[in-house]
Amino acid sequence: MTRAITLHEVSKYYPKQPSPAVDRFSLDIAPGEFLVLLGPSGCGKSTVLRMIAGLEDITTGELLLDGEYSNDLAPGDRRMAMVFQNFALYPSMTSRENIGFPLRFEMPGEEHGPRVDETARILGIEEILDRYPGQLSGGERQRVAMGRAISRHPSVFLMDEPLSNLDAKLRAHLRAEIARLTHGMGVTTVYVTHDQAEAMSLGDRVAIMRSGVLQQLSTPREAYHLPENVFVAAFVGTPRINLLQATVLAPLGGGMWIDFGRQRLGMPEPLSLDHQMLRIQQGRRIIVGIRSEAVRIAQPSQAHAGEVVLSGIVEHVEYQGHESLVHLNTGSRPAVVPELEAPRPAQQQSRSAARRSAGGAGTGLGKLAQKAARRIQASVPAREGGGTGVKENGSSNGSANGVPPRPTHAPGRAPVTVMDRPAGGPETQTGDLVVRTGPDIRVRRGDRVPLLVDLAHLYVFDHEGRRICPAPQQAPRLE
Ligand SMILES: Nc1ncnc2c1ncn2[C@@H]1O[C@H](COP(=O)(O)OP(=O)(O)OP(=O)(O)O)[C@@H](O)[C@H]1O
């Protein structure tokens, strides 16, 4: 049996925390769907997962399982199995005993052997059934942990960064295995990760979160091609999308340019519908997003229809084997999305990892884990609020043009804070634009090279970070 999960306007307030860890979060997960919760550390992913599991109380809002109100359903009655980052195996039990352990409670008095053997066969771990966790590699331990979840025949898998403790090669391998297993079993899966590549490759859909607020719920393809805001655009995709500050110039006499300061992009006439919509941004600060594959190094004479000309000075070439990434300085000012710039502290475990190691081994849905979660003190840094607009050169929310400020954000939709980064500052030394090229590109540091930008893949975000081009209502559906 597999379940439908609905979260309706769910919020979570932890004691003594000024802002909610999860803020009016709504989501429908279909039976058998693989849904990924994606976002930076501290954005509330694990809290959502734990509320679904019943390990965390829901402060306001509703959880429905197969349409039934389930906020108060005991964790053990939800038929869900959890897989954690730290494997959570009992060190004094063999793999066989670890996999069979939850069956003592699920199938009391019954013979567990056949169920354990069946699970081991699915996972290809028959050979390690008689070994202890200390005698297993990280990948094998995680397979055993998954075995323990699978053997229960749950109706839902809840996976909290299950691959983060493994090296990159093993991660990629197990990722494929998880996709195969969960789809094969048709079990509804909710998977938490901060790794966008993992989310993109695994999820039927991804729910991208920031500061407790759902930013976008879509297929991975739509998140990449039609990001709803600058945060999603910057979070999804490697290398990160180029984000440049600009102004729209649209004089009454005609013509339209996107002005980056030292260079301008001329919009071809007649203006497309999307570009006509940009006219209302005349004089305002905008953020332009250009993916690195939407620019090529080529002479203006080679431009196709829809390509416009820029130029840049080569700062650095990153050789990647199958391609090269050319870092260029176009003299523009990059826009910074604060939550994405701060690196994940090396020493600090993710909060969910800290909570899990405090909880120790177990089935993950027991009282022990619940108590351990509550022991986590409010020692984490204060989070930013829901976002108040753009921090750039004192420009305000459109009121300078006589336009009244926008109302505060709709439930669950906070504007995205974007910060100014001065041109010519230390950051621009590594280039403000990254262009993807073939591996054999012959350019040297200091060369000025001509660039062609494909306008069909140009994103424009307003000063609050919302995508305005392609216009939300015009965007073609991808599926
Ligand atoms: N028990 C708690 N008491 C107080 N605040 C908490 C508690 N657990 C989590 N938080 C706060 O709630 C917010 C969301 O935490 P959560 O662990 O859900 O984020 P996350 O996105 O899963 O992060 P990570 O990837 O680091 O695990 C954070 O700001 C965190 O500080």
The ligand as an ORCA input file, in Angstrom:
! r2SCAN-3c Opt
* xyz 0 1
  N      14.340     21.561     18.297
  C      14.506     22.776     17.801
  N      14.397     23.870     18.577
  C      14.531     25.106     18.069
  N      14.781     25.355     16.778
  C      14.907     24.312     15.951
  C      14.776     22.970     16.402
  N      14.961     22.142     15.346
  C      15.177     22.932     14.287
  N      15.149     24.234     14.638
  C      15.289     25.400     13.742
  O      14.366     25.252     12.696
  C      14.936     25.656     11.463
  C      14.800     24.536     10.453
  O      15.612     23.442     10.860
  P      15.703     22.104     10.000
  O      16.581     21.140     10.706
  O      14.339     21.669      9.665
  O      16.407     22.630      8.676
  P      17.073     21.795      7.499
  O      16.730     22.523      6.261
  O      16.689     20.371      7.585
  O      18.615     21.979      7.847
  P      19.848     20.942      7.727
  O      20.054     20.686      6.253
  O      20.968     21.687      8.348
  O      19.462     19.707      8.475
  C      16.362     26.048     11.758
  O      16.445     27.436     11.824
  C      16.636     25.450     13.094
  O      17.482     26.290     13.809
*
